[in-house]
Amino acid sequence: MTWTGADSVRHYENALDCLLFFREEVTVEVGAAVSAAPRSVMGNVFMAYLGLLGTEEKEAAGARKLFEEFRRGVHLSDVTPRERMHIDAASSWLDGDIHRAGRVLGEISVACPRDALALAVGHQVDFFTGNAVLLRDRIGGALSAWDEDDPHYGPLLGMYAFGLEEAGDYRRSEEVGLAAVQRNARDVWGIHAVVHAFEMQGRFAEGIRYLDERTGDWADGNYLNVHNWWHYALYALEAGRTDRVLEVYDAALHNEGSAGVAMELLDAASLLWRLHLGGVDTGNRWAALADAWAGRRDGAYYVFNDVHAVMAYVGGDRIADAERLIRDREAWIRRAGPGVSNVPMTAEAGLPVCRALVAYARRRYDEAVALLLPLRHRFHAFGGSHAQRDAVQRTLVEAALHAGHHEVARTLLSERINLRPVCPYNWGAHARLADRLGDAAGAAAGRRRAAEQQAAAAHGITGRSARRVDGFPAPTVRDPPTAGL
């Protein structure tokens, strides 16, 4: 580690441990590493990565400025080959080419498979770009080089479990995720992977119990707690407990004490949008959420965030704001330079989804179907997980039903039911389609299946492990990951 003394190395190692377990102290430790050795290559690289991992435009701009200052004092011939590759990866991402950053980090992992920073950051790149195969194989390709007694082997298992889930191997994902959490109960990414695996298998009651039993391990003191509360709310939604969904929303997802970071606001928008699709009255929550998005004044940086901002504007009946954001991104695409990953992500997937959300809000359901149907197998191009993108998939289903595109709706629901036979939403939508087709028996059967599955899911909430709303932890107000660096 070039230009890095022993004290800086100690802080760097602490920061790496915090990063792998999503602990909030990571910012302090990276700052201490750079303070102890201002020219430390890996300290400055780590700081740059932190400025990017939150998908916050302003934080990334600040990180880019600092990293450019650092690079002006560095001759690449003076640093090690691996450090040069890390500098290249960080510089590529700071310049907007997240895909190239991921490729360079992959090259590091081939040459140095026990570089935990390269693996962890590369794993998040794969998540942000929606690459399910790499989410699995980037980690899987390095695991055999690790000693199972290494204290960081567990977090790698948690990453691998998430990759397995996104690639469709739910049972193996569950097995590996449980093994990760067994090694360290506060491995929140491992917990997150198990929760995803339960979600995709329709094991909602088990998922609720799993989260309830481990609330002390994941529900506070880490950067993933709000997202895991979001998963809890998704389980409650499948159980038909919209009252519980809104309780979780108010206590953990968005309230006056929320930090207002993009990753938390998008979870809030995604949850309210699912309720909106179901015709649930959410009171004044949309207005507050739309205000929070508007207050950020985000430019074109990461279109996955933009899609959820549009959801909030549409839900808050601020169509003009949604259309203004769309026009701004259209203009940005025309003037953006080459090599910026967000350009194709925005043009090919993000903007059509944003336009479809506006069309849906205006009840132009034919238009929404026309925009979304050709993209339904390519939504991953703008990032996120299957569970997150399901809000858009459901929008397509609902638009097809409203538009009277019965064959399209039948095809979509057949796909969904055969992939996820335990999902009350799927069967409820199937019943509504059957009603429209005059199939009384099919509608009754669909409603019966939906009710049975909802009841089974609700058992996780009403059983012995149920938690009171006043037992939820108070919301943690915190700055984005790069604060104070």
Buried (B, 14 or more C-beta within 10 A) or exposed (E): BEBBEEEBBBBBEBBBBBBBBBBBBBBBBBBBBBBBBEBBBBBBBBBBBBBBBBBBBBBBBBBBEBBEEBBEEBEEEEBEEBBBBBBBBBBBBBBBBBBBBBBBBBBBBEEBBBBBBBBBBBBBBBBBBBBBEBBBBBBBBBBEEBEEEEEBBBBBBBBBBBBBBBBEBBEBBBBBBBBBBEBBEBBBBBBBBBBBBBBBBBBBBBBBBBBBEBBEBBBBBBBBBBBBBBBBBBBBBBBBBBEBBBBBBBBBBBBEEBBBBBBBBBBBBBBBBBBBBBEBEBEEBBBBBBEBBBEBEBEBBBBBBBBBBBBBBBBBEBBEBBBEBBEBBBEBBEEBEEEBBBBBBBBBBBBBBBBBBBBBBEEBBBBBBBBBBEBBEEBBBBBBBBBBBBBBBBBBBBBBBBBEBEEBBBEBBEBBBEEBEBBBBBBBBBBBBBBEEEBEEBBEBBBEBBBEBBBBBBBBBEEEBBBEEEEBBEBBEBBBBBBEB
